[in-house]
Amino acid sequence: MPSGAVDFGYLEGFAAGDLTVVREVLAIFAQQAKAWGGALDAGDPGWRDVVHTIKGAARGVGANALGEVCAVCEAAGEGDLPAVREALTAAVADIAAYLARPQAP
């Protein structure tokens, strides 16, 4: 069951209720999250670019808390990377729960 890390109603509304599109977008986000996770390390010189990318993608799918954590990290610095990783994990878990739900016929 989703925890609330993602506002699925936002994405459903944006996609005009086309749940096929919603599911595709969420699957792409979850797939990308695997690649992003490895770059969320202060030793990675591109961490800030990755955080910026996650921020935009998160806001696009309705993961508003993740988007906000990313915005704070962009401004505050690498010390907030653990919070980004935690929020990304929560959003991906919510997405997995959403995608695991049976689709209506």
Secondary structure, 3 states (H helix, E strand, C coil): CCCCCCCHHHHHHHCCCCHHHHHHHHHHHHHHHHHHHHHCCCCCCCHHHHHHHHHHHHHHHCCHHHHHHHHHHHHHCHHHHHHHHHHHHHHHHHHHHHHHCCCCC
